[in-house]
Amino acid sequence: MATITYTVTVANSGSGNVYYIDGAANPALTFARGNTYVFNLSDNSNSGHPLAIVLFMAKAWETLLMLQV
């Protein structure tokens, strides 16, 4: 088990605002059972941009959980 911290920022990519996770624009994230995931939203660029996380079942596109922080 591990604690993984992601730093979240928001920047305008030229076609609108985009979330950056650890400097990568809109990356796909993979989560492992038992780990703890921390999303560091302390950067001022996040102001007014609520982060929503949606989890999908593999190959099923069925929404399991949406967490807005």
C-alpha positions as YAML, in Angstrom:
chain: A
units: angstrom
residues:
- id: 1
  name: MET
  ca: [0.00, 0.00, 0.00]
- id: 2
  name: ALA
  ca: [1.22, 3.45, -0.89]
- id: 3
  name: THR
  ca: [0.13, 7.06, -0.77]
- id: 4
  name: ILE
  ca: [0.34, 8.72, -4.19]
- id: 5
  name: THR
  ca: [0.05, 12.50, -4.47]
- id: 6
  name: TYR
  ca: [-0.95, 14.22, -7.69]
- id: 7
  name: THR
  ca: [-0.46, 17.97, -8.14]
- id: 8
  name: VAL
  ca: [-3.40, 19.51, -10.00]
- id: 9
  name: THR
  ca: [-3.24, 22.80, -11.92]
- id: 10
  name: VAL
  ca: [-5.46, 24.48, -14.52]
- id: 11
  name: ALA
  ca: [-4.16, 26.33, -17.58]
- id: 12
  name: ASN
  ca: [-5.57, 27.62, -20.85]
- id: 13
  name: SER
  ca: [-4.34, 25.38, -23.65]
- id: 14
  name: GLY
  ca: [-5.47, 27.82, -26.35]
- id: 15
  name: SER
  ca: [-8.85, 26.16, -26.75]
- id: 16
  name: GLY
  ca: [-10.01, 26.52, -23.15]
- id: 17
  name: ASN
  ca: [-9.04, 25.56, -19.65]
- id: 18
  name: VAL
  ca: [-7.46, 22.16, -19.14]
- id: 19
  name: TYR
  ca: [-6.59, 20.23, -15.98]
- id: 20
  name: TYR
  ca: [-2.95, 19.25, -15.64]
- id: 21
  name: ILE
  ca: [-1.99, 16.41, -13.33]
- id: 22
  name: ASP
  ca: [1.71, 16.47, -12.48]
- id: 23
  name: GLY
  ca: [2.25, 18.65, -15.57]
- id: 24
  name: ALA
  ca: [0.39, 16.38, -18.04]
- id: 25
  name: ALA
  ca: [-2.82, 17.62, -19.69]
- id: 26
  name: ASN
  ca: [-5.91, 15.47, -18.99]
- id: 27
  name: PRO
  ca: [-4.01, 12.24, -18.34]
- id: 28
  name: ALA
  ca: [-5.74, 8.90, -17.82]
- id: 29
  name: LEU
  ca: [-5.10, 7.78, -14.25]
- id: 30
  name: THR
  ca: [-5.04, 4.21, -13.01]
- id: 31
  name: PHE
  ca: [-5.86, 3.40, -9.41]
- id: 32
  name: ALA
  ca: [-4.91, 0.31, -7.45]
- id: 33
  name: ARG
  ca: [-6.96, -1.09, -4.60]
- id: 34
  name: GLY
  ca: [-5.40, -0.40, -1.22]
- id: 35
  name: ASN
  ca: [-3.49, 2.74, -2.23]
- id: 36
  name: THR
  ca: [-4.39, 6.21, -1.02]
- id: 37
  name: TYR
  ca: [-4.57, 8.98, -3.61]
- id: 38
  name: VAL
  ca: [-4.17, 12.66, -2.72]
- id: 39
  name: PHE
  ca: [-5.04, 15.41, -5.20]
- id: 40
  name: ASN
  ca: [-3.15, 18.57, -4.25]
- id: 41
  name: LEU
  ca: [-5.37, 21.47, -5.34]
- id: 42
  name: SER
  ca: [-3.41, 24.20, -3.52]
- id: 43
  name: ASP
  ca: [-2.31, 25.97, -6.72]
- id: 44
  name: ASN
  ca: [-4.21, 29.25, -7.28]
- id: 45
  name: SER
  ca: [-5.06, 28.17, -10.85]
- id: 46
  name: ASN
  ca: [-7.66, 25.77, -9.38]
- id: 47
  name: SER
  ca: [-9.77, 28.63, -8.03]
- id: 48
  name: GLY
  ca: [-13.25, 28.41, -9.58]
- id: 49
  name: HIS
  ca: [-12.50, 25.04, -11.21]
- id: 50
  name: PRO
  ca: [-13.99, 22.20, -9.13]
- id: 51
  name: LEU
  ca: [-12.35, 18.86, -9.78]
- id: 52
  name: ALA
  ca: [-14.62, 15.87, -10.50]
- id: 53
  name: ILE
  ca: [-13.34, 12.31, -10.64]
- id: 54
  name: VAL
  ca: [-15.38, 9.73, -12.51]
- id: 55
  name: LEU
  ca: [-14.53, 6.05, -12.29]
- id: 56
  name: PHE
  ca: [-15.59, 3.60, -15.01]
- id: 57
  name: MET
  ca: [-15.64, -0.17, -15.12]
- id: 58
  name: ALA
  ca: [-13.14, -1.54, -17.60]
- id: 59
  name: LYS
  ca: [-14.78, -2.14, -20.99]
- id: 60
  name: ALA
  ca: [-18.21, -1.11, -19.71]
- id: 61
  name: TRP
  ca: [-18.38, 2.72, -19.64]
- id: 62
  name: GLU
  ca: [-20.78, 2.47, -16.75]
- id: 63
  name: THR
  ca: [-20.25, 5.24, -14.21]
- id: 64
  name: LEU
  ca: [-19.53, 3.75, -10.81]
- id: 65
  name: LEU
  ca: [-18.71, 6.84, -8.76]
- id: 66
  name: MET
  ca: [-18.41, 10.57, -9.24]
- id: 67
  name: LEU
  ca: [-16.60, 12.49, -6.54]
- id: 68
  name: GLN
  ca: [-16.52, 16.25, -6.70]
- id: 69
  name: VAL
  ca: [-13.97, 17.95, -4.49]
...
